[in-house]
Amino acid sequence: MKEHLERLIALQEADLRLEEIAERKRRIPEMVEAVRQPLLTAQATRDSLKQEVDKLTKDRKSCEQALAEQEQAISKLQDRTTKGEIKTNREYQAHLVEIELAKKKKGEIEEQLLILMDQVDTRKKDLAQAEAAVKEADKRFAAEKASLEGSVGALDEELAALKQKREAMVAAIEPTLLRTYEKLRRSKKGHALAGVNKDGSCMACRLQVQPQVVAEVKRGISVLTCSNCQRILYWTGEPVQIVPQQERKADEVEVEETAETTE
């Protein structure tokens, strides 16, 4: 019976590995998307900066156009003075004020233009760094994606070999015991067996196993289940040395003879 338990334990290990491989294969597309996220983040940053540079460049051009128009307006005002269009001193004073206001507005436009030029230069540098970050992120993503997708082949090979090995393992297990195992495996998320540790508790449900059951599990001469979680139990503590039946009888006879001599 101990051999049957060992075969079941090996079968459970194989089944859990099969499930692990299948789960990893299923998750590979998700893992690819996960490693893509840094690239998407870098691209979003790059795109946002590009939009900002485009807007600032457009604003700078508009500001340059406004400055040119303002300079032209000042030039026209000054031409009025030289062409003799101003007749009175009062008109002249008002005209000087108008020129002064125009020049002041020109100064404001120039100041705004300098700010925009500085912002464009700064954002272009940021954009260049963002472009470099995108290239680096794209390079890393390509390598990680290739590694993940390349692992599928190795997983498929292991899966095929393990399935073949499982067929041989199943053939060596008693049919009734195998049916019990399969039923438990389906209902217990792949864990049909549970170890009993040296403290006498089930390692699956963490509850204490009855002492007499623990003693039988240690001996490994029968298939026993946990009264709480119903999993098949096996001993995980120190190996138990079982004294052969004939030796035990000899010991008992020796004790009896000693007792009779004492009497």
Secondary structure, 3 states (H helix, E strand, C coil): CHHHHHHHHHHHHHHHHHHHHHHHHHHHHHHHHHHHHHHHHHHHHHHHHHHHHHHHHHHHHHHHHHHHHHHHHHHHHHHHHHCCCCCCHHHHHHHHHHHHHHHHHHHHHHHHHHHHHHHHHHHHHHHHHHHHHHHHHHHHHHHHHHHHHHHHHHHHHHHHHHHHHHHHHHHCCCHHHHHHHHHHHHHCCCCCEEEECCCCEECCCCCECCHHHHHHHHHCCCCCECCCCCCEEEECCCCCCCCCHHHHHHHHHHHHHHHHHHC
